[in-house]
Amino acid sequence: MRQLAVTFIIILCIAFGLLLFLVMLDLPAPHVHLAVQVNEKLAESGVIHPVTAVLLNFRGYDTLLEVVVLFVALTAMLTQAKGRNLQHITTKPCSVPMQIEVLQWLTRVVVPLAIMVAGYLLWAGAYRAGGAFQAAAVLAAASVLLRLASMLHTTGLPGPASRIGLLAGLLFFFAVAAAGTITRQQGSLLQYPDDWAGLLILFIEAGLTFSLGLILARTFLTLADDDDTRGTER
C-alpha cells in the first residue's frame, strides 16, 4: 500500500511538472523589458550594480523572504536535533592524526584569507558581482574547513549568543523595512530614502553576511553533530 502511494505521488508530481511546462510554453511574449527599467532606475537605487539594486532595493522583499526560508529551514533542523537529545552531546577535542596536521596548517592560512575575501565580496557587491550571499558562503566554507580540520568544536544546539547572531541580520532587515514603510508616504516595503539608499543597503548586506554565514555554517555543523551522535549510538 505504501509503495502504491509513493508511486501515485511520483506520477502526480511528473504530471504537474509537465502541466507547468506546457503552460509556460503557452505564455504570451512579455511586453515589459525589465533590464531597461532597471537601468533607468539604477541611479536611484543607491548602488551601481544592477543585480544588487534588484535584490536589495527594487525587489528587496524577495530577498527578505529568502533569508526567512533559510532561517526556518535551520530552525527545523535544530528542532529535529533537539528531539535526538543532541544538546547533551559535546564534541570535544581529540587527538589529531599526523595526516591532519598539514590540513590544519593550510586551514590557518586559508581562513584569514577567506575572511578578507568575504569582506571584499561584501564591499564590492554595490559595484560588481558579489554581495551578502556570496560573502556568507565564503565564511560558511571557512567554518566547514575548520571543522574538517578538527579546529572547530561545537556543543550541540547553539547558545544564546549564537541565536542572536543567527537572527541579527534578519531582524535588522525587518527593522529597515518597517522604518521605510512608516516614514515614506507611499508606504512601500523596503523603499529607501534616495540619500540613504546606498548606506542602508551596505548595512543590510553586512548584517546578512554575518547571519547567513552563521546559518549556513550551523546547518553543516548540525548535520555533522547528528552524524557524530549516530556514530556514538552505534
N, C-alpha and C positions, 0 to 999 in steps of 0.2 A: 504493500500500500504506500509505504514511504517512497519507494523507487518510482511508483506511478506519479505521485505528487511532484517529485523533483523533475521528472520528465515533462509533466504538464507545464510547470513553471518555466522550464527552459524553452519549450515551444512557444509559450506566451511571450517571453522576452524577445525571441527571434522575430515573431510576428509583429510585435510592437516596434522593433527596430526597423524592420522593412517598411512598415507604415510611415514612420517618421522620415525615412529615406525618400519614399515616393512623394510625401508632402513637400519636402524640401525641393525636390526636382520640379514641382509644380508651382513653386513660389514665383511671383512676378519679379521682373528686374527691379532692383532698388532705385528709387529716384533721389535718394539722399546720398551725397558724397561726403562721408564722414571725414576723410582726410582733408578735404577742402575746408570744412567747417572748423576742424581742429586748428589748422594753420591760420585761419582768420582770427581765432580767439586766443592763439598761443601767447600773444603779448600780455593778455590779461590774466594768464594762469599763474604767474609768479615764477615759472621755470621756463627753460629753453627747450628741453627735450619733450617731444610730443607724447611719448608713452607715459612719462611721469605726469604730464599735465592731465592726461585722460584718467590714469589710475587714482590720482590723489586730488583732483580738482573737478574735472567735468563729470567723472563717474566715481567719485570718492566713496559713495555708499556701497558700490560693488566690492571695493577693496575692504571696506569695513566688515561686510558680511563674510568675506573670505577669511579674515582673521578670526571672526566668531566661529566659523566652521572648524578651523584648526584647533581653537581652544576647546570647543565642545568635544571634538574627537579625542583630544588628550584627556579631558575630564572623564570620558567614558572608559578609556584605558586604565586610568588611575582607579576608577571605581571597581573595575574587574580585579585589578591588582590588590585592592584592599580586601576584596572578597576572598582572596587566596592568602590572607594574613601576611602580605608582603611587607607591611610596616614593621614586622618583627624580625625581618631578615636584614642583617647588616653585612655589607660587603667590606671585608677587612683586607688590608694589605697582606699579601702573601709573598713567599719567596719568589724572586724573579729569576727565571731560567736565563742562562747565558745568551741564548739567541734573541731574547727580548731587549737586551742592553743596547744593541745597535738601534732598534726601533725607538727606545726611549731617548737616545741621543738625538736621533732625527726629529723626534717629536719636540724636543726642547728648542730646536732650530725652527721648525715649521710653524708651531703655534704662535709665536710672536709675529712672524710674517703674516700668518692668517689674520691676526687682529689688525695689522696695518692694512692688509688688502680689504678687509671688511670696512674699515674706516674710509678708505679711498672710494669703494663702491657706493657707500652711503653719500659721500660728498659729491661724487660725480653723477649721481642719479639725476640731478637737475639739469645737467648739460649733455650727458651721453648715456649709453646703456649702463644700467646699474640701479641702485636703489635699495630699499629696505629688505626686500625678499632675497635678493642676491647676497647682500651683506650678511643677513641672518643665516643663510645656507652655509656660508663660509665659516661663521662662528660655530654652527652646529657640527660641521665637519671636523673642526678643531677639537671639539669635545669628544666626538667619536674616536678620533685618533688618540686622545688622552686615555680614553677608556680601554682601547685595544692595547695600548702600551702599559696598562696596569698602573697608570699615574692619576686616574680619577676614580674615586670610590664614593659610592652613594649609600644612603641609609634607608632604602625603600622609598616610601612616599615622600614628596617634597615637604619641607618645613614651612613655617610662616613666612620667612624672608623670601624663599623661592616662589611661594604662591603670590606674594605681592609683585615680584618681578614678572611672573607669568601674566599678570593682569595689568601691569602698569601701562604698557603701550596701548592696549585696547581701551583702558579707561581714559587715557589722555585723548585718544581718537574720539571717543564718545563726548568728552568734555568740549573739544573744539567744535564738533558737530552741533552740540546743543547750544554753545555760545553763538555760533554763526546763525543758527535758526532764530534765536531770541533777539539778537542785535540788528539783524538785517530786516528791512521792511518786507522783502519778498518772502521771508520765512522759508527759504530753501535750505535743504540739508547740505552741509559742507560747502557753502558758498562763502569764500573768504573775502575780507576786505582787500581791495586791489593793492594797497600799500603794504599789507601784512601777509599776502598770499605766499610769497617765497619763503619767508621766515617760518610761518606756521607749517608749511609742508616739510621743511627741514626738521622741525621739532617732532612732527608726527612720524617721519621716517626714522629719526633717531630712537624714539620710543618703540616703534615697531621692530626695529633691528634688534634691540635688546630683548623684547618679549618673544618675538618669533624665534630668535636664536635659542632661547630657553625652551620654548615649546618643542621645537624640532629636536633639540638635544635630549629633553626629558622624554620624548617619545621613544627614542632609541634606548635610553638608559632604562626605561620601564620594561621594554622588551628584553633587554639584557638581564635585568634583575629577575624577570619572570623565568628566563631560561636557567639562571643560577638556582632559583628556588626549586624548579622541577628537577634539576640535576641533583640537588640535595635530597629531595624526597625519594629519588630512586636509590 
